[in-house]
């Protein structure tokens, strides 16, 4: 019903923003990430992408600073057990890119740090979105990431998950393979990522 609101930011507070369009003030629930981008802009024009949640007892608008966050929200509410408020809680902790990295790495502990998200719910997010999350513009061999985890000839163990994370961060396939060369298959993904990033930073 609503694609976005482009109007005067009348007010913003914890998890909410009011955007005035055509003399009408629309109250939208927003993530901490979006709030951080619009805070202090009261009296100025802002553009928030929107999603209308309709329940039997209420209708609620949700707003997002960019289309990537709006798309991440829609993917999240498609997960069983994840409602709009839970999706906002996750997006208050993660940017879409970092959420994609966490999902790609199977990092349920990180996702469970969002308010109200337990271990089982975090596991469902990873299970149901690992193949659906498009890593926001990076896919397939162009990004160097797709297929790493299922390609044992390239990398093994925790390095396979680390490869997916590095792809999300923008590194291409040759860079990732070079950075993970020498990684111990017994390492977990976090250790492998740190090892690779150190090599990438040093140019080795």
C-alpha positions as CSV (number, residue, x, y, z in Angstrom):
1,X,0.0,0.0,0.0
2,X,2.8,2.4,0.9
3,X,6.2,2.4,-0.9
4,X,7.8,5.3,0.9
5,X,7.2,8.6,2.7
6,X,9.1,11.7,1.5
7,X,8.3,14.6,3.8
8,X,9.1,16.7,6.8
9,X,10.6,14.9,9.8
10,X,8.3,16.3,12.5
11,X,9.7,14.2,15.4
12,X,11.8,11.2,16.2
13,X,12.2,9.3,19.5
14,X,13.2,5.8,20.6
15,X,12.1,3.5,17.8
16,X,9.7,5.9,16.2
17,X,9.7,8.7,13.6
18,X,6.9,11.0,12.5
19,X,7.0,12.1,8.9
20,X,4.6,14.8,7.7
21,X,3.3,14.4,4.2
22,X,0.5,16.6,2.8
23,X,-0.4,17.9,6.2
24,X,-0.7,14.4,7.7
25,X,1.8,13.1,10.3
26,X,2.6,9.4,9.8
27,X,4.1,7.6,12.8
28,X,6.5,4.9,11.8
29,X,8.4,2.3,13.9
30,X,12.1,2.3,12.9
31,X,15.2,0.4,13.8
32,X,18.1,1.9,15.8
33,X,20.1,1.9,12.5
34,X,17.5,4.1,10.7
35,X,17.0,6.3,13.8
36,X,20.7,6.9,13.8
37,X,20.6,8.1,10.2
38,X,17.7,10.6,10.7
39,X,18.3,11.8,14.3
40,X,18.9,15.5,14.4
41,X,17.1,16.1,11.1
42,X,13.8,17.3,12.5
43,X,12.4,20.1,10.4
44,X,14.2,18.7,7.3
45,X,12.9,16.5,4.5
46,X,13.6,12.8,4.8
47,X,12.6,9.7,2.8
48,X,11.7,6.5,4.6
49,X,10.8,3.3,2.8
50,X,7.7,1.8,4.3
51,X,6.0,-1.4,5.2
52,X,2.4,-1.6,6.5
53,X,1.7,-4.4,9.0
54,X,-1.9,-5.3,9.3
55,X,-3.3,-7.4,12.2
56,X,-6.8,-8.1,13.4
57,X,-6.4,-5.6,16.2
58,X,-4.1,-3.0,14.7
59,X,-2.2,-1.5,11.8
60,X,1.4,-0.4,12.2
61,X,3.8,1.4,9.8
62,X,7.5,0.5,9.8
63,X,10.0,2.8,8.2
64,X,13.5,2.3,6.8
65,X,16.3,4.6,5.7
66,X,17.1,2.6,2.6
67,X,15.6,-0.1,0.4
68,X,18.2,-2.7,1.6
69,X,16.9,-2.5,5.1
70,X,13.3,-2.6,4.0
71,X,14.1,-5.8,1.9
72,X,15.9,-7.4,4.9
73,X,12.9,-6.6,7.1
74,X,10.5,-8.4,4.6
75,X,12.8,-11.4,4.4
76,X,12.9,-11.6,8.2
77,X,9.2,-11.4,8.8
78,X,8.9,-14.3,6.4
79,X,10.7,-16.5,8.9
80,X,8.4,-18.6,11.1
81,X,8.2,-17.1,14.6
82,X,9.6,-13.7,13.5
83,X,7.1,-10.8,13.7
84,X,7.7,-7.2,12.7
85,X,8.9,-6.2,16.2
86,X,11.4,-9.0,16.3
87,X,12.7,-8.1,12.8
88,X,13.2,-4.5,13.9
89,X,15.1,-5.7,16.9
90,X,17.4,-7.7,14.7
91,X,17.9,-4.7,12.3
92,X,18.7,-2.5,15.3
93,X,21.8,-4.7,15.9
94,X,22.8,-5.5,12.3
95,X,23.0,-3.5,9.1
96,X,21.7,-5.6,6.2
97,X,25.2,-6.4,5.1
98,X,26.3,-7.5,8.5
99,X,23.2,-9.6,8.9
100,X,23.9,-11.3,5.6
101,X,27.4,-12.0,6.9
102,X,26.1,-13.5,10.1
103,X,23.6,-15.6,8.2
104,X,26.2,-16.8,5.7
105,X,28.5,-17.8,8.6
106,X,25.7,-19.5,10.5
107,X,26.5,-17.2,13.5
108,X,23.4,-17.9,15.5
109,X,25.0,-16.5,18.7
110,X,25.4,-13.1,17.1
111,X,21.8,-13.0,15.9
112,X,20.5,-14.1,19.3
113,X,22.1,-11.0,20.8
114,X,19.1,-9.0,19.4
115,X,16.5,-8.2,22.0
116,X,13.9,-10.9,22.3
117,X,15.6,-13.3,20.0
118,X,16.5,-16.7,21.4
119,X,18.8,-19.3,20.2
120,X,16.1,-21.4,18.5
121,X,14.7,-18.3,16.7
122,X,18.2,-17.3,15.6
123,X,18.7,-20.8,14.2
124,X,15.5,-20.5,12.2
125,X,16.7,-17.3,10.8
126,X,19.9,-18.9,9.5
127,X,18.1,-22.1,8.3
128,X,15.3,-20.3,6.4
129,X,17.3,-17.4,5.0
130,X,20.7,-18.8,4.2
131,X,19.5,-19.6,0.6
132,X,17.1,-16.6,0.3
133,X,19.3,-13.8,1.5
134,X,20.9,-12.3,-1.6
135,X,23.7,-10.5,0.3
136,X,22.4,-7.2,-1.1
137,X,23.9,-7.0,-4.6
138,X,26.6,-9.6,-4.2
139,X,25.9,-13.0,-5.6
140,X,27.5,-15.9,-7.4
141,X,31.1,-15.9,-8.6
142,X,31.0,-12.2,-9.2
143,X,31.2,-11.7,-5.5
144,X,33.4,-14.7,-5.1
145,X,31.3,-16.2,-2.3
146,X,28.5,-18.4,-3.6
147,X,29.5,-22.0,-3.6
148,X,32.5,-21.7,-1.4
149,X,31.0,-23.7,1.5
150,X,30.2,-26.6,-0.9
151,X,33.5,-26.5,-2.7
152,X,36.0,-28.5,-0.6
153,X,38.6,-28.2,-3.3
154,X,38.8,-24.4,-2.5
155,X,38.5,-24.2,1.3
156,X,37.6,-26.5,4.2
157,X,36.3,-26.4,7.7
158,X,35.7,-23.0,9.2
159,X,37.5,-21.4,6.2
160,X,34.5,-22.4,4.1
161,X,32.2,-20.2,6.2
162,X,34.9,-17.5,6.4
163,X,34.9,-17.4,2.6
164,X,31.2,-16.6,2.6
165,X,31.8,-13.7,5.1
166,X,34.7,-12.3,3.1
167,X,32.5,-12.4,-0.1
168,X,29.9,-10.3,1.7
169,X,32.6,-7.8,2.7
170,X,33.4,-7.3,-1.0
171,X,36.4,-9.4,-1.7
172,X,36.5,-11.4,-5.0
173,X,37.2,-15.1,-5.3
174,X,41.0,-14.9,-6.1
175,X,41.5,-12.5,-3.1
176,X,39.6,-14.9,-0.8
177,X,41.4,-18.0,-1.9
178,X,44.8,-16.3,-1.5
179,X,43.8,-14.9,2.0
180,X,42.6,-18.3,3.2
181,X,45.6,-20.2,1.9
182,X,47.3,-21.9,4.8
183,X,44.2,-21.7,7.0
184,X,43.9,-24.6,9.4
185,X,40.7,-26.6,8.6
186,X,40.3,-27.1,12.3
187,X,39.8,-23.4,12.9
188,X,36.3,-22.0,13.5
189,X,35.0,-19.4,11.0
190,X,35.8,-16.4,13.3
191,X,39.4,-17.4,13.6
192,X,39.6,-18.0,9.8
193,X,38.1,-14.6,9.1
194,X,40.6,-12.8,11.4
195,X,43.5,-14.7,9.8
196,X,42.3,-13.8,6.3
197,X,41.7,-10.1,7.1
198,X,45.2,-9.8,8.6
199,X,46.7,-11.2,5.4
200,X,44.5,-8.9,3.2
201,X,45.5,-5.9,5.3
202,X,49.2,-6.6,5.0
203,X,48.9,-7.2,1.3
204,X,50.4,-10.7,1.5
